[in-house]
Amino acid sequence: MISRQIQIENLLIQQSKNSTITTTNPLPKLNSLIIKTALDRDPHFLSSYVLSLASSSSTKSLNSAKWVFSHSSITPPLFTWNTIIRAFSDSPAPLESWMLFSRLLRTSLKPDNFTYPFVLKACGRSSMLGFGGSLHSLILKVGLDSDPYIAHTLIRMLLARKVFDEMPVRDVVSWSSMIAGYVACKAPLDALKVFRGMRNAKERPNSVTLVSALSAGMKTLDIDVGKSIHGYVITNSVEVDTALGTALLEMYSKCGHVEKGFRVFDYAIREKNLQFGLS
């Protein structure tokens, strides 16, 4: 019985490599057979099948991989998520990578140091500066900002600076993305320069912007930058969420003002009922 199942799996994978796709629903017979035989519930088969289709340069094959992936009755393994996210990041439809990544975040799985570079690449190819900024915030939150592979991808993403400079109108999302990108690429002075440009342009920073700016100030050990941002938070009644509260605490602590940092910590715990995660 097991041998028969293996034969079916191998046949399906081989056919997926050799099939000529002529219908609007890619490889419909194979896809239907996979669902009917419950092979979509086998993590090993699902990974192999998606990998086989995703390795093809055909857009229709890639869409077929997504169809099986989306109709699976199990949560696919992280390797399978990374495979299809990577494939779409190289495809004519890189936005699909972000959509799949958003779905991944709603599962019990956690993206790893392979997932993020693929999504960053998709953001860069689509000139999706806003998504890039949000993604960098997630990278900081999970502590993967020092990963060399991710850092290298972020450097390439900074080529989007040309797009940023040519924008007739820049919103808070585009400003925040450039600041976050410079911080991730270990260029805090450039990040602070963009932050000052944002303030001069009268664009109101949000908590994501402020976290990145605090990180830049922390890397330069410039307590004045941190105090200025903290003052802005207080004066403008900016909501202190967990990320911003943690950034303020770490900034004061790493700049040698531990007591001030813990006053911020105590206030946030007492007034905001926040939970902090320190690196």
N, C-alpha and C positions, 0 to 999 in steps of 0.2 A: 504493500500500500504506500509506504513511504517512498519506495523506489519509483512507483508510478507518479507520485506527486512531483518528485524531482524531475522526472522526464517532462512533465507538463510545464513546469517552471522554466526549464531550459529551452523548450520549444517556443514558449511565449517570448522569452527574452531574445532568442535568435530571430524570430519573426519580426519583433519590434525593430530590429536593426535593419532588416532587409525589405520591409514592407514599402510598397509605393502607395503614397497617400493621395487619394483623389476625391475624397468626400469632405464636406464641411465639418463633420465630426471626425477628427483624426482617429484612425485605427479602431473603428467602432466594434468590429467583431472581437478583436483582442480585448478591448476594454470591457465589453459585456461579459466575455468569458471569465475574465479575472473576477468580476463581481459575483457572477453565478457560482463559481467554484470556491469562493471565499478566500482566494489567494491574497486579496487586499488586506486580510487580517494577519498575514504573515510578514512580520517586520523585515526579515531577511529578503524575501521575494520582492516586497515593495521597494526596498532600497535598490536592489539589483535592477529592477524594471525601470524605475525612474532614472537611475544612473545611465542605463542603456539608451533611453530616449533623449535624455538631457545632453548626452555627449554628441548628439547629431546636430549638424548646423541648420537643420530644417526647423523653421518656425512652427510648422504643423506638428512635427514630432514633439517639440517642446510643449506645445499646447496639449498634446495628448498626455504627456507626463503629468501636467498640471491637472488634467481631468481625472486621471486615476488617483492622483495624490489627494485631490479635493473630495473624491467620493469614497475614499477609504473609511472603513468603519472603526479604525483605530487611530490613535495619535501617532503619526509616523515618527521614527527615531530622529534625533537631531541631525545625524549624518545625512538623512534624506532631505530634511529641510535645507541644510547647507548646500546640498547638491543642486536643488531646484532654484534656490535663491541665487546661487552663483551663475547658473545657466542663464537666468533671465537678466542678470546684471550685464552679461555680454551680448544680449539679444537686442533687436530693434525696439523692444518694449521693456526697458529697464525699470519703469515704474512698477511693474508686476513684482519686482524684488521687494520693494517697500511694502506693498500690499500683503505679500506672503509673510514678511517680517512682522507686520502688525498682527497677523493671525497667530504667528508663533508666540508672541508676547501674551496672548490670551490662553495659552496652554500651560501645563505644569513644567514644561521644559525651559531651560535657561540658555539663551544664546551664548556662544563661546567666542574665543579669540579668532575663530575662522569665520563665524557668522558676520561679525561687524564689518570687516574689510569688504566683503561682497556687497553689503548694503550701502556702505560708504561709496563704493565704486558706482553703484546704481544712482546714488544721489548726485555724484559729480557728472555723470553722463547725461543726466536729465536737467542739470543746472538747478537742482532742487535745494537751494541754500537753506531754506527753512527746515526741511527735513534733516539736513546735515547738522544743524544746530541742536535740534532735539535729540538726534542720535548721539552727538558728543556728550550731552548731559547724561544720557544713559550709560555711556562708556565710563564717564567719571564716577557715576554712582556705583557701578559694579567693580571698579578698581582695575580696569583694563587699559587705562590711558598710557601706562608705561610699556605696554606690549609693543615690541619693535615693528611687527607686521602691521598692526593697527596704525601706529605713528607714521609709517611709510605711506600707507594709504591716505591718511589725512593730509600729508604733504602734497600728494598728487591732487587731492581734492581742492587744495588751495589755489590751483590753477583757475578755479572759479572766481578768484579775485578779479580777474579781467572782466568777467561778466558783471561782477559787483560794481566795479568802477564805471562801467558803461551804462548802468541802470539810470534812467531818467528820474525815477522815484525809488527811494529806499525806505522800507518799512522796518519795524522793530525786529522782524524775523531775519531779514537779510543782514542787518547790523549784528545781531546776536550770533549768527552763523559765522561771520568773519572773525569775531572776537574769539569764539570757541575754537575755531580752527587754528588760530595763531597760538593759543594756549596749548593745545594738543601737540603742536609742532615745536614746542619749547621756544617760542618767540614771545615772551610775555610783554616786552617793551612795545612790540608791534601791536599786540592785543590792546594794551592801554592807550596807544595812539589812536586806534580805531574807536575805542570807547570814548575818548575825549572828542573825537570827531562827531560821534553820535550825539553827545551832549550839546556840542556847538550847533548841531543841526536841529536842536530842539526836539529830538525824538525821545520819547519817554521809554527808558529801559524797563524790562520786566524782570521777574525773579531769575529767569534763565540767564539773561544778560548779566545780572549782578553777580551770580555765582561764578561765571567765567571771569568777570573783571576782578573779583576777589581772589580767584585762583592766580591770576596774573600778578596781582599785588603781592600775594603770598610768595610766589616764586622769586620776586625781586626783593623780598623782605622789606617792602615799602609800607610801613605802618600808616603813613599819611594817606595813601591810597585807600587802605582799608577803613580808616576813620571817616574819610570823605564819603565812601559808599555807605557805611553804617549810618552816617548822618542823613544821607539821602533817603535811606529806608525809613528812618524815624520821621523826618520832615514830611515825606509824601505818603506816610501810612501804608507802605508796601507790605503785603501779606508775607509774613515770615513762615515759609513752609519748611519741611525737614531739610531739603537741600540747601536753602539759603541760610537757615540757622546753623547747620553743620559747617558751612563755608565761613561764616562769621567766627564761629568758635575756633576753627582750625587756623584762620588768618591771625587772630589775636595770639593764639598759643604759639604758633611758629615764628611770630615776630617778637616773641619775648614778653608778651602782655597776658600771661596766663590768667591772672586774677580777673582782668577785664573780660577775657574769653568765657570764664565760668559765670560771670554775672549775666552775660548774654544767654548762656546755657540755662541758668536757673530761671531767668525770665521766661524763656521759651517753654520750658517744662511746666512752669506754673501757670502762665497765661495762655499758652497755645496748646498745651498737652501734647507736645511733639515727642517723638522718639528719635534719638540721634544715633547715627552709625559712623564711628570715627575710623579713619584709615591708620 
